[in-house]
Amino acid sequence: MLIKNAKLSDGTMVDLLLQKGKIVGMLQNMPAHGEEVIDAQGRTVLPGFIDLHCHWRTPGFEYKEDVASGSAAAAAGGYTYVTLMPNTKPVCSSAEQAHAVMQQAEEIGICGAMQTVSITENFDGHTLDHLKTLPEDLRFITEDGKGVQNNEVMAKAFAICAQRDLVLMSHAEDMEISKWDYRLAENLETVRNLHLSEYYGTRLHLCHVSTKEAVAAIADAKRKGVPVTCEVTPHHIWFADLDYRVNPPIRKQEDVDALIAAIQNGTVDAIATDHAPHSDEDKAKGAAGMIGLETAFGVCYTKLCRERGLDLYYLEALMSRFPAAILGLEGKGAIQVGADADLVLVDLDTPYVVDKNTMHSKSHNTPFDGVTLYGRVDLTIRGGKITYQR
């Protein structure tokens, strides 16, 4: 495949030659020799987006989303790789279950996936034995959706992770306190987990950071050399004081400003969607979360680049290069000769209106419905093959 007349995030015009799933040529005015030719017409080409935090609901909740619909939604949003959370039914606590989901994603072939494993077995809050036998391709564990509440259990989990070179992804929420104060619940668990990371030297990744206090604590920990990375979601940098149930909740404008400042100063390592599909019935009953794969780039480009002046090259890093580094994905997250041919073509200039009824997810739970955005995804390529075309 030959992609002609594309613009890189730094403004450079380039033609890209793709062969056998790799980028093999980057030149201007490259002649075609029988390849499939795509004329980008000056639109911007970026490395395929990589999501650190996603729910495809398989197994057990396929009526909300399944691997096929989740893959389609990912591709429509420019994603070529996602990280799946273990709060399924049954909870993903075994290598067999994780590998089954990952294999299903590969068979569908639209979007790669890495399945995380629960910190405690079946989310029981105390059993950690399964962590001692995880194979080397499963290095990320999380209790997403609830967090580990017991301090002794969490300390032991951090110790095991340090011994086995596992990365602990933290859903920071003290669930006793979140019954009456969600802010304090996130802040206390954030500080606890940062201290455990420092104490044991364990790699910690903090999910969906949402408060000004939490991001300040992370900045302090980074200055001390604590091995921590963190993510923020598109909805936490867009909405303030919105009555739409997500966990952690939509915060105040001062939190939004603090998160964006933390993105600009390098404290935040990645933007992750926390794509959380629900049926209309479940949402009406109070289920927390929103879909996010198909709106993420438009939201971030509109809010961060157009409104706040963030350089597009840095947004590219937050959505591609930095997540690839956190996950240890070689050959992904950058456009260069030898890299995987995972690419997304975006139109930065034409406004579009979000329509939940045209999305590829099974679910429609999004407060972005009707919002005008810039940064429309027009084409997604994974491994040199088109996975989405507008």
C-alpha positions in Angstrom: 0.0 0.0 0.0 1.2 3.5 -0.8 -0.2 6.5 1.1 0.5 9.7 -0.8 0.2 13.3 0.1 -0.1 12.8 3.9 1.0 15.3 6.5 2.9 14.2 9.7 2.0 15.8 13.0 5.0 18.2 12.7 3.6 19.4 9.3 6.0 17.6 7.1 4.4 16.2 3.9 5.3 12.5 3.2 4.4 9.4 1.2 4.4 6.1 3.1 5.1 2.7 1.6 3.7 -0.2 3.5 4.7 -3.8 2.9 4.1 -7.0 4.9 2.7 -5.1 7.8 5.6 -2.7 8.2 6.5 0.9 7.1 9.3 0.3 4.6 9.5 3.8 2.9 9.0 7.4 3.9 9.7 9.9 1.1 8.1 12.8 -0.8 6.7 12.2 -4.2 7.2 8.4 -4.1 6.3 6.8 -7.4 3.7 4.0 -7.4 4.7 0.5 -8.7 1.4 -1.3 -8.7 0.6 -0.9 -5.0 -2.8 0.0 -3.7 -2.7 3.8 -3.6 -4.5 6.0 -1.1 -4.4 9.7 -1.6 -4.5 11.4 1.8 -5.1 14.8 0.1 -3.1 16.6 2.7 -4.9 15.1 5.7 -2.8 14.2 8.8 -1.4 10.7 9.4 -0.7 9.6 12.9 0.4 6.3 14.4 -2.5 4.1 15.4 -3.8 5.0 18.8 -3.2 2.7 21.8 -5.7 2.6 24.6 -4.4 1.7 28.1 -7.9 1.3 29.6 -10.9 -0.3 27.8 -13.8 -2.6 28.5 -15.1 -5.0 25.8 -17.3 -6.9 28.3 -16.2 -10.4 27.1 -16.9 -12.8 28.7 -20.3 -12.5 30.4 -21.6 -9.1 29.4 -21.7 -9.4 25.6 -25.1 -7.7 25.4 -23.2 -4.5 26.3 -20.2 -5.1 24.0 -18.2 -8.0 22.6 -14.8 -8.4 21.0 -16.2 -7.9 17.5 -18.2 -4.7 18.2 -15.4 -3.4 20.5 -12.9 -4.0 17.8 -15.1 -2.1 15.3 -15.6 0.8 17.7 -11.8 0.9 18.3 -11.0 1.0 14.6 -13.6 3.7 14.0 -11.8 5.8 16.6 -8.4 5.3 15.1 -7.3 2.6 17.6 -5.1 -0.3 16.6 -4.4 -1.7 20.1 -6.3 -1.7 23.4 -5.8 -2.8 27.0 -8.8 -4.7 28.4 -9.9 -4.6 32.0 -10.7 -7.9 33.9 -14.1 -7.0 35.5 -15.9 -9.5 33.3 -18.0 -12.6 34.3 -16.1 -14.6 35.3 -13.5 -12.1 36.4 -10.3 -12.6 34.4 -8.0 -14.2 36.9 -6.3 -16.8 34.7 -3.9 -16.9 31.8 -6.3 -19.2 30.0 -9.1 -16.7 30.0 -6.9 -13.8 29.1 -5.3 -15.7 26.2 -8.8 -16.7 24.9 -9.9 -13.1 24.7 -6.7 -12.0 23.1 -6.8 -14.8 20.6 -10.4 -13.9 19.7 -9.3 -10.3 19.0 -6.5 -11.6 16.7 -8.9 -13.8 14.8 -11.2 -10.9 14.2 -8.1 -9.0 13.1 -9.3 -5.4 13.4 -7.6 -4.3 16.7 -5.0 -5.9 18.8 -5.7 -6.4 22.5 -3.9 -7.1 25.7 -6.0 -8.6 28.5 -5.2 -7.6 32.0 -5.6 -10.0 35.0 -7.2 -9.2 38.3 -5.0 -8.4 41.3 -7.0 -10.7 43.7 -8.5 -13.9 42.3 -12.1 -13.4 41.2 -12.0 -10.0 42.9 -12.3 -11.7 46.3 -10.2 -9.1 47.9 -7.5 -11.3 49.4 -6.2 -14.2 47.2 -3.0 -13.5 45.3 -1.6 -16.9 44.5 -2.5 -16.7 40.8 -0.1 -13.8 40.4 2.9 -16.1 41.1 2.3 -18.2 38.0 1.3 -15.7 35.3 3.2 -16.2 32.1 5.6 -13.5 30.8 3.1 -12.2 28.2 0.7 -11.2 30.9 2.4 -8.4 32.9 -0.4 -6.0 33.8 -2.8 -6.6 36.7 -5.6 -4.4 38.0 -8.7 -4.5 40.2 -10.4 -2.0 38.0 -13.9 -1.0 39.0 -13.3 -1.4 42.8 -9.7 -1.4 43.8 -8.1 -3.5 46.5 -9.4 -2.2 49.8 -7.3 -4.1 52.3 -3.9 -2.5 53.0 -2.1 -5.7 53.8 -3.3 -7.5 50.7 -2.3 -4.5 48.5 1.1 -4.4 50.1 1.6 -8.1 49.4 0.4 -7.5 45.8 3.0 -4.8 45.3 5.7 -7.0 46.7 4.8 -9.8 44.3 4.8 -7.4 41.4 8.3 -6.2 42.3 9.6 -9.8 42.4 7.9 -10.8 39.2 8.2 -7.6 37.2 4.5 -7.1 37.0 2.9 -3.7 36.5 0.1 -2.8 38.9 -2.7 -0.7 37.4 -4.5 1.1 40.1 -8.2 2.0 40.3 -7.8 4.4 43.2 -11.0 4.3 45.3 -11.5 3.7 49.0 -15.0 2.2 48.7 -16.0 2.8 52.3 -15.3 6.5 51.8 -16.7 6.8 48.3 -20.1 6.2 49.7 -20.0 9.7 51.0 -16.9 11.5 49.4 -15.6 10.4 46.0 -12.8 13.0 46.1 -11.4 11.8 49.4 -11.8 8.2 48.3 -9.6 8.8 45.2 -7.0 10.9 46.9 -6.4 8.6 49.8 -6.0 5.5 47.7 -3.7 7.4 45.3 -1.4 8.4 48.1 -1.4 4.9 49.6 -0.5 3.3 46.2 2.2 5.8 45.5 3.8 5.1 48.8 3.6 1.3 48.2 5.2 1.8 44.8 8.0 3.8 46.3 8.5 1.3 49.2 8.7 -1.8 47.0 10.0 -0.2 43.8 7.0 -1.6 41.9 5.9 -0.2 38.6 2.6 1.5 39.2 0.1 2.9 36.6 -2.7 5.1 38.0 -5.9 4.8 36.0 -8.3 7.6 35.2 -6.8 10.3 37.5 -9.5 12.9 38.0 -8.7 15.2 41.0 -6.3 18.1 41.4 -5.0 16.6 44.6 -4.3 13.2 43.0 -2.4 14.7 40.1 -0.3 16.9 42.5 0.6 13.8 44.5 1.7 12.0 41.4 3.8 15.0 40.3 5.5 14.9 43.8 6.1 11.2 43.5 7.7 11.5 40.1 10.0 14.2 41.4 11.2 11.7 44.0 11.8 9.0 41.3 8.8 6.8 42.1 8.3 4.4 39.2 4.8 5.7 38.4 2.9 6.5 35.2 -0.7 7.8 35.0 -3.5 8.4 32.5 -6.4 10.8 32.2 -9.6 10.3 30.2 -11.1 12.5 27.5 -14.3 13.0 29.5 -12.4 14.2 32.6 -10.7 17.0 30.6 -13.9 18.0 28.8 -16.8 18.0 31.3 -17.1 19.8 34.6 -19.9 19.6 37.1 -21.9 17.3 34.8 -24.5 15.0 36.3 -23.6 11.9 34.3 -22.5 8.9 36.2 -19.0 7.7 35.7 -16.4 6.3 38.1 -14.5 8.4 39.1 -17.1 11.1 38.7 -17.0 14.2 36.5 -15.2 16.7 38.7 -15.1 20.5 39.1 -13.6 23.0 36.6 -10.6 23.5 38.9 -9.9 19.7 38.5 -10.2 20.0 34.7 -7.8 22.8 34.7 -5.3 20.9 36.9 -5.5 17.8 34.7 -4.9 19.9 31.5 -2.0 21.7 33.2 -0.6 18.3 34.2 -0.8 17.1 30.6 1.0 20.3 29.4 3.8 20.0 32.0 4.4 16.2 31.4 3.0 14.8 34.6 0.3 12.9 32.7 1.8 10.0 30.6 -1.2 9.0 28.5 -4.8 9.6 27.5 -7.0 6.5 27.9 -10.6 6.2 27.1 -12.1 4.0 29.9 -14.5 2.9 27.2 -17.3 1.5 29.3 -20.3 0.3 27.3 -23.7 -0.3 29.0 -27.2 -1.1 27.8 -29.8 1.6 28.0 -31.5 -0.4 30.8 -28.3 -0.8 32.8 -27.5 2.9 32.4 -30.9 3.9 33.6 -30.3 1.7 36.7 -27.2 3.8 37.5 -24.4 1.9 35.9 -21.2 4.0 35.9 -19.3 4.7 32.6 -19.5 5.9 29.1 -18.3 4.7 25.7 -15.2 6.6 24.5 -13.3 4.9 21.7 -15.0 6.7 18.9 -14.9 10.2 20.4 -11.5 10.2 22.1 -9.3 11.8 19.5 -11.9 14.4 18.5 -12.4 15.4 22.1 -8.7 15.6 22.9 -7.8 17.4 19.7 -10.6 19.9 20.1 -10.0 20.6 23.8 -6.2 20.3 24.1 -4.9 21.4 20.7 -7.5 23.9 19.3 -8.6 25.4 22.7 -5.5 25.0 24.9 -2.7 25.2 22.4 -1.2 21.7 22.9 1.1 20.7 20.1 -0.4 17.9 17.9 2.9 16.1 18.1 2.5 15.8 21.9 -1.1 14.7 21.7 0.1 12.0 19.3 2.6 10.9 21.9 0.0 10.8 24.6 -2.3 8.6 22.5 0.3 6.4 20.7 4.0 6.6 21.6 3.8 6.9 25.4 1.1 4.1 25.8 3.3 1.9 23.6 6.3 2.5 25.9 4.2 1.8 29.0 3.0 -1.5 27.6 6.4 -2.4 26.1 5.0 -2.7 22.5 8.0 -2.7 20.2 7.4 -1.3 16.7 4.2 0.6 17.7 3.4 4.2 18.5 5.6 5.9 15.9 5.8 6.5 12.2 9.2 5.5 11.0 10.8 3.0 8.7 10.7 -0.5 10.3 7.7 0.3 12.5 4.4 -1.6 12.3 2.1 -0.2 9.7 -0.5 0.9 12.2 -1.8 4.3 11.1 -4.8 6.6 11.3 -5.7 9.3 8.8 -7.5 12.3 10.4 -9.2 15.4 9.1 -8.3 18.2 11.5 -10.2 21.0 9.7 -13.8 19.8 9.1 -16.1 20.0 12.1 -18.4 17.1 12.8 -21.2 16.4 15.2 -21.2 13.3 17.4 -24.2 11.0 16.7 -24.5 8.1 19.1 -26.8 6.3 16.7 -24.1 5.9 14.1 -21.4 4.5 16.4 -20.0 1.0 16.0 -20.3 0.1 19.7 -23.3 -2.0 20.8 -23.9 0.7 23.4 -24.9 4.3 23.1 -24.1 5.7 26.6 -22.3 8.9 25.8 -22.9 12.5 26.9 -21.0 13.7 23.8 -24.0 13.0 21.6 -24.7 16.3 19.7 -21.3 17.9 20.5 -19.4 19.4 17.7 -15.7 18.3 17.4 -12.7 18.6 15.2 -10.3 15.7 14.4 -12.5 13.3 12.5 -11.1 9.8 11.9 -11.3 9.0 8.2 -9.2 5.9 7.8 -7.5 3.3 10.1 -4.9 0.9 9.1 -3.6 -2.0 11.2 -0.7 -4.2 10.0 -0.9 -2.6 6.5 -4.6 -3.4 6.1 -7.6 -1.1 6.2 -9.7 -1.7 9.3 -12.0 1.3 9.1 -12.9 3.8 6.3 -15.4 6.6 6.8 
